[in-house]
Amino acid sequence: MKKAVLVLEDGTVFEGIGFGAKGEAFGEVVFNTSITGYQEIITDPSYCGQIVTMTYPLIGNYGVNEEDVESAKPYLSGFVVKELSSIRSNWRSTLTLDEYLKKYNILAIQGIDTRALTRHLRQQGAMQGVISTEDFNLENLVKKIKSSPHLEGVDLVKGVTCKQLYDWNSALRTPHSARFFNVVVLDCGVKYNILRNLIKAGCKVKVVPANTSASEILELKPDGVLLSNGPGDPAAVTYVTQTARNLIGKIPIFGICLGHQMLGLALGGKTFKLKFGHHGGNHPVKDLKTGRVAITSQNHGFNVDIASIPRKDIIMTHVNLYDNTVEGLECKKLKLFSVQYHPEAGPGPHDAGYLFAKFVDMMKNKPATKNQ
């Protein structure tokens, strides 16, 4: 057991016990309200540059396994829990959470009042912080925090995207489908469960780096393009916005989370930072067409200002019932739609999984490749 502290940029201090790696880790401190799924959260590339606090008090009780990851490794800066379970109990478990975080050099802290921390972040907003197992001088740590990189204006996508094109291979496929649809996924930090859901919906998936141009994507002759989730400030990733702009009107497009924000920017709109973001598996979202309410999985700190989009044929399709922010947009003429939340879950409810079928329906209007 080693002493550790979590310090926020406003000088708030939480003392606890360190686990995982040793040293110092800086990032934007946010909270996630999911009860389970800590492994999926830790490996979600959208958390790059952030220190994640779990509001559920006991974490680590089922360990970590090889199947439930959402990327090849964790990208978050640090991890905060009330209590780390001293045992792991699951037949698929291969490592403890502590061992897993050590393996990937991720700092974590337990034994702090996560309810008080969450309340503070809700009132004051998400802010920069540090987990330290070495330096316990408050003045020094606050100075370091203030000089550390913030999320706004920083391109974090380049650190999480794939390095080259690859085919996503999976045994999961629609069993009675006589054809498939070729989908190119622009990888801004894509979660594996998005790729799994595309396969389930009857798609053949190629994943390309975030800096792939529209012309290079179109050369692959896709039936549709998915703009993936990813970390940080969408306005800083101008090359993805330009790619999306050059694809609009030429091919069906589905945007998820950061991909939704990129579409908003590509359509001439603006994005803004939320006070403390939406992170968790219990966010109610209303479909404005049907009135149906879905409980959704979410992980984002920015949002689209739909009023700033100049086109009149862009409609808001979904709204967050917590704070009335935009959760979806669509343009039938341009064959595009997007959602701010995560229909693939991982973790979270599966209420929004139908959106992958909607994407396939959109692609059905153009000839599909015969399955071989």
VENSULUR-V491055 format. One record per residue. RES is the residue in one letter. PSI is psi in degrees with one decimal (none if undefined). D_LAST is the distance of its C-alpha to the last C-alpha in Angstrom with 1 decimal. Layout:
res: <RES:RES>
psi: <PSI:PSI>
d_last: <D_LAST:D_LAST>
This chain:
res: <M:K:K:A:V:L:V:L:E:D:G:T:V:F:E:G:I:G:F:G:A:K:G:E:A:F:G:E:V:V:F:N:T:S:I:T:G:Y:Q:E:I:I:T:D:P:S:Y:C:G:Q:I:V:T:M:T:Y:P:L:I:G:N:Y:G:V:N:E:E:D:V:E:S:A:K:P:Y:L:S:G:F:V:V:K:E:L:S:S:I:R:S:N:W:R:S:T:L:T:L:D:E:Y:L:K:K:Y:N:I:L:A:I:Q:G:I:D:T:R:A:L:T:R:H:L:R:Q:Q:G:A:M:Q:G:V:I:S:T:E:D:F:N:L:E:N:L:V:K:K:I:K:S:S:P:H:L:E:G:V:D:L:V:K:G:V:T:C:K:Q:L:Y:D:W:N:S:A:L:R:T:P:H:S:A:R:F:F:N:V:V:V:L:D:C:G:V:K:Y:N:I:L:R:N:L:I:K:A:G:C:K:V:K:V:V:P:A:N:T:S:A:S:E:I:L:E:L:K:P:D:G:V:L:L:S:N:G:P:G:D:P:A:A:V:T:Y:V:T:Q:T:A:R:N:L:I:G:K:I:P:I:F:G:I:C:L:G:H:Q:M:L:G:L:A:L:G:G:K:T:F:K:L:K:F:G:H:H:G:G:N:H:P:V:K:D:L:K:T:G:R:V:A:I:T:S:Q:N:H:G:F:N:V:D:I:A:S:I:P:R:K:D:I:I:M:T:H:V:N:L:Y:D:N:T:V:E:G:L:E:C:K:K:L:K:L:F:S:V:Q:Y:H:P:E:A:G:P:G:P:H:D:A:G:Y:L:F:A:K:F:V:D:M:M:K:N:K:P:A:T:K:N:Q>
psi: <129.3:142.7:143.0:155.3:147.6:120.7:133.5:161.3:-18.6:6.4:-2.4:134.7:135.4:122.5:139.7:-155.0:132.3:148.8:175.9:-140.0:172.6:159.0:-138.9:141.1:127.2:148.2:173.2:126.1:122.3:169.2:147.1:131.0:9.9:145.4:-38.9:177.4:24.8:-31.5:-41.6:-37.7:-45.5:-34.3:9.9:115.5:-19.0:-16.1:7.6:131.0:7.5:151.3:117.8:127.6:126.0:126.4:-26.9:133.6:-30.0:119.2:142.8:2.7:-18.3:12.5:-154.4:142.5:178.1:-15.5:-32.3:33.4:152.0:-1.3:177.2:-23.3:166.4:143.9:-8.7:160.4:-34.1:169.7:137.2:127.7:158.7:-51.0:126.2:123.1:136.5:-9.4:157.9:135.1:96.1:136.6:-19.4:-7.5:134.1:-22.7:155.6:162.4:-40.0:-46.4:-39.7:-43.9:-36.0:-43.3:-37.2:14.6:44.8:125.5:143.9:160.1:140.2:171.2:13.5:165.1:90.7:-23.8:-44.1:-40.3:-44.8:-43.7:-41.1:-42.5:-34.8:-38.0:-41.1:-18.7:157.8:140.4:162.8:148.9:179.2:141.2:128.6:136.7:8.9:-51.1:123.4:14.2:114.7:-45.0:-43.2:-44.9:-40.0:-39.3:-43.0:-40.8:-47.3:-23.4:-4.1:155.2:135.3:170.0:-36.8:128.8:5.3:132.6:103.1:-13.1:-39.7:-21.4:-9.5:-14.2:158.8:159.6:-24.8:163.8:142.2:154.5:134.3:114.3:132.5:148.9:-15.8:124.0:147.8:117.1:-31.0:14.0:129.4:-5.4:162.4:166.3:131.0:118.6:130.8:126.0:119.0:111.5:100.9:8.5:41.4:141.2:141.9:-31.3:-23.2:-44.8:-39.7:-41.2:-33.6:-41.1:-44.6:-33.5:-3.3:31.8:153.0:126.0:127.8:133.8:130.0:152.9:156.1:-25.4:10.6:132.3:164.5:-40.4:-38.3:-37.1:-45.5:-27.4:-22.8:-4.2:53.6:157.1:-20.7:162.8:134.2:125.1:118.1:173.1:171.5:176.0:159.4:-157.5:115.2:-31.0:-18.2:-12.9:67.6:-29.2:-32.8:-39.9:-43.1:-40.6:-45.9:-41.8:-39.2:-16.7:-24.2:130.3:-10.7:-20.9:148.5:137.3:136.3:123.2:138.3:124.9:-106.8:-35.6:-35.4:-44.3:-38.3:-38.7:-41.7:-43.2:-41.1:-27.9:4.8:5.9:-172.7:160.2:160.4:158.2:134.6:157.4:-51.0:9.7:177.1:113.1:110.8:-176.8:24.5:34.0:120.0:128.9:131.3:129.9:114.9:-16.3:-43.4:-20.0:-2.4:141.2:127.0:142.4:125.4:158.8:134.1:150.6:88.6:154.3:-2.1:162.2:154.8:132.8:94.7:-24.8:-19.3:-9.0:120.7:-27.3:134.7:-14.2:6.9:118.8:149.3:126.6:-26.5:150.1:142.9:125.3:-6.3:-44.3:9.6:23.3:161.2:131.3:0.2:150.1:162.7:149.3:107.5:-35.6:-40.2:-1.8:57.6:150.6:160.4:157.0:147.9:-23.0:-174.2:97.8:-19.1:-7.9:-127.6:60.9:174.8:-179.9:161.9:21.6:-30.7:11.8:-19.7:-16.5:-25.7:-37.1:-35.3:-40.2:-43.7:-42.8:-37.3:-36.7:-17.9:-16.2:-10.3:153.4:134.8:157.0:133.8:135.8:137.1:none>
d_last: <56.9:57.4:58.8:56.5:57.0:55.0:56.8:55.9:57.0:59.7:61.4:60.2:60.0:58.3:59.3:57.1:55.7:53.0:49.9:46.9:47.9:51.4:52.6:52.2:49.2:49.4:47.3:47.4:48.3:46.3:46.0:43.1:43.8:40.9:42.2:39.3:36.4:38.6:35.9:33.4:36.2:37.3:33.9:33.2:33.5:35.1:38.3:38.8:42.5:43.6:45.5:44.2:46.6:45.5:47.7:46.9:49.7:48.1:45.1:43.6:44.1:40.6:40.1:37.0:33.7:30.7:28.2:29.9:30.0:28.9:29.0:29.7:33.4:36.1:37.2:40.1:43.6:45.3:45.3:48.1:48.7:51.7:51.3:49.0:48.5:50.2:47.7:44.0:42.7:39.0:37.2:34.4:37.0:37.3:39.8:42.5:42.3:45.2:43.5:40.3:42.2:44.3:41.2:40.1:43.7:43.8:47.3:48.0:51.1:52.1:55.3:55.8:56.3:52.8:54.2:56.9:54.4:52.0:55.0:56.2:52.8:52.6:56.1:56.1:52.4:50.0:51.7:51.5:52.5:52.6:52.3:54.8:55.9:58.2:60.1:61.9:64.1:63.3:64.6:62.6:59.4:59.8:60.4:57.2:55.2:56.5:55.6:52.1:49.1:48.5:45.2:46.2:45.5:43.6:40.0:38.5:34.8:35.1:35.9:32.9:30.0:27.5:28.6:25.3:21.7:19.4:16.0:16.7:14.9:15.6:15.1:15.8:13.2:13.8:13.4:13.1:11.2:8.9:8.2:9.3:12.2:12.9:16.3:18.8:21.5:24.8:26.3:30.0:30.1:27.0:27.1:24.4:24.4:23.4:20.2:19.8:20.4:17.8:15.1:16.8:16.7:12.9:12.9:11.5:14.8:16.7:20.4:23.0:26.8:29.2:30.7:27.6:28.7:27.3:26.6:24.7:22.5:22.0:21.0:17.8:17.0:16.6:16.6:19.3:21.6:23.2:26.6:27.3:30.5:32.9:36.6:39.7:41.0:38.5:41.1:41.2:37.6:38.1:35.2:32.7:34.7:34.6:30.8:30.5:33.1:31.2:28.0:29.7:29.2:26.3:23.5:23.3:24.9:25.5:28.3:29.4:32.9:33.6:30.8:32.8:35.9:34.3:33.3:36.9:38.3:36.0:37.2:40.8:41.8:43.3:42.8:45.6:46.1:46.6:49.7:48.0:44.3:42.0:40.8:40.0:38.1:40.5:40.7:41.0:39.2:39.8:37.4:39.7:37.9:38.0:40.7:38.5:39.3:36.7:37.7:35.7:35.2:36.6:37.4:38.9:42.2:41.9:41.3:40.7:43.8:42.3:45.7:45.4:42.3:43.8:41.1:42.2:38.7:37.6:38.4:38.8:36.6:37.7:40.9:42.1:44.8:46.5:47.5:46.0:43.9:40.8:37.6:35.2:35.0:33.0:33.0:31.1:32.0:30.4:27.3:28.2:29.5:30.5:32.3:34.8:34.0:31.1:28.8:26.9:30.3:30.4:33.2:34.3:33.7:30.4:32.0:30.1:26.5:25.9:25.8:22.2:21.4:23.7:21.9:18.6:20.8:22.2:18.9:18.0:20.7:18.6:15.4:12.2:9.0:6.3:3.8:0.0>
